[in-house]
Amino acid sequence: MGYLVGEPNKGLKYMFQMMNGARIDVGMTAASAATAAYYASLQYAKERPQGRKIMNSGKKDVTEAQTLIINHPDVRRMLFLQKAIVEASLSLLIECSKHADLAHCETGDKKIVHHLLLELLTPIAKTYPSEMGRDSINNGLQILGGYGFCMDFPLQQYLRDIRIMSIYEGTTGIQSLDLLGRKIPMDNGRALKLLNEDVGLTIGNARKYPELTPYAAKLEQTMSDIKKALEYLMPYAMNGDYENYLADATVFMEMTSTVIIALQWLKMAVSATKEMNNGNKKFKNSFYESKIYTMKFYFKYELPKAKACLETLINTDKLTIVDENNELYF
Ligand SMILES: Cc1cc2nc3c(=O)[nH]c(=O)nc-3n(C[C@H](O)[C@H](O)[C@H](O)COP(=O)(O)OP(=O)(O)OC[C@H]3O[C@@H](n4cnc5c(N)ncnc54)[C@H](O)[C@@H]3O)c2cc1C
């Protein structure tokens, strides 16, 4: 026997409501696998002795005991990358959950505002933890060297487990088409305007603290790069040339998610700085300092990638578009 759920002929709309929840769940599963991998590789890096620290003279003292690999800058870089990806993924997923709750509870325009932000952020909250979570696990596996590849440690399993996240509930390609093709133009671009307001608010809050001011400026710059990309792409959509408009949707997703994650990191750094100055803080200073430090890591190592995406997006060579008069090159 079958049951009709809701009103007749509205099934597809209901299905997408369910899918949006499922996409956030996939993002959360990816973030969870990446978090487990981060703690496994962190523990290994704290236990494994290998090599010696490079001295200022550039020589090694072979009579000295080996150092733990966590003391090598390249290993610390990989650990920071993992931490930067997993903690910001979680933060973005919590942000989406907040919008989902408020879209449910609020009324009037506030309800619409939270609904629009949730719609805009959902493809990113599914894709970033799935794609970059895989990158973070891959780096975690690298920290274990040969043991990372072997079944004695769980990293190889986490890497396989996360691989499905960018495929099911809509592949990364499809999420990217959703972001650029539906969510950006939705409601005359209102969701993007609301996101811009959120960025402006965060930048204003960060500028209250001298230590965070340079990072506020960097976020402002990359947000304006998203605008530049859209200024280049939008005329294609206006002229009905959707193939050109959407050809590099995945590059646009990479750029936007890189900037959104910077926004989440700056929000966390603002909260951490504020909390450190608060007499009733919940955690030790090292907890808040680690958030600010990881934000700086993200802005140095990851955020510049948004600029490279912009360069690709505004490049006028149409290398992936099939022209019927051209032969295919593969
Ligand atoms: C372990 C596992 C569990 C699953 N569980 C479920 C489940 O519970 N329920 C369910 O319904 N499904 C489930 N699936 C199916 C899953 O959702 C699909 O595999 C996924 O949506 C991709 O579809 P596809 O495999 O047909 O790939 P295709 O649609 O053939 O896509 C192949 C490639 O082409 C790209 N592509 C396709 N169309 C376009 C386009 N228009 N523009 C640009 N690029 C495009 C895709 O991004 C992808 O890279 C599961 C799959 C697996 C592997």
The ligand as a Gaussian input file, in Angstrom:
#p B3LYP/6-31G(d) Opt

LIG

0 1
 C       27.661000       3.786000      -2.566000
 C       26.555000       4.527000      -3.264000
 C       25.351000       4.730000      -2.608000
 C       24.313000       5.396000      -3.249000
 N       23.133000       5.566000      -2.572000
 C       22.072000       6.098000      -3.228000
 C       20.791000       6.201000      -2.579000
 O       20.628000       5.796000      -1.423000
 N       19.763000       6.750000      -3.272000
 C       19.914000       7.208000      -4.548000
 O       18.955000       7.692000      -5.118000
 N       21.125000       7.136000      -5.178000
 C       22.201000       6.600000      -4.551000
 N       23.421000       6.501000      -5.190000
 C       23.524000       7.021000      -6.555000
 C       24.257000       8.359000      -6.585000
 O       23.427000       9.383000      -6.088000
 C       24.690000       8.614000      -8.043000
 O       25.757000       7.729000      -8.316000
 C       25.129000      10.055000      -8.241000
 O       24.044000      10.946000      -8.143000
 C       25.772000      10.270000      -9.623000
 O       24.955000       9.810000     -10.636000
 P       25.529000       8.779000     -11.709000
 O       26.280000       7.709000     -10.992000
 O       24.411000       8.382000     -12.587000
 O       26.599000       9.637000     -12.518000
 P       26.342000      10.487000     -13.833000
 O       25.079000      11.297000     -13.673000
 O       26.489000       9.618000     -15.016000
 O       27.576000      11.490000     -13.732000
 C       28.885000      11.127000     -14.164000
 C       29.745000      12.388000     -14.220000
 O       29.202000      13.314000     -15.153000
 C       28.935000      14.564000     -14.532000
 N       27.698000      15.125000     -15.075000
 C       26.517000      14.492000     -15.251000
 N       25.596000      15.340000     -15.731000
 C       26.202000      16.540000     -15.873000
 C       25.785000      17.815000     -16.328000
 N       24.532000      18.046000     -16.738000
 N       26.670000      18.824000     -16.329000
 C       27.941000      18.630000     -15.913000
 N       28.396000      17.441000     -15.479000
 C       27.546000      16.410000     -15.448000
 C       28.805000      14.273000     -13.053000
 O       29.129000      15.405000     -12.263000
 C       29.811000      13.127000     -12.869000
 O       31.100000      13.655000     -12.692000
 C       24.487000       5.870000      -4.564000
 C       25.712000       5.694000      -5.208000
 C       26.730000       5.011000      -4.583000
 C       28.034000       4.813000      -5.328000

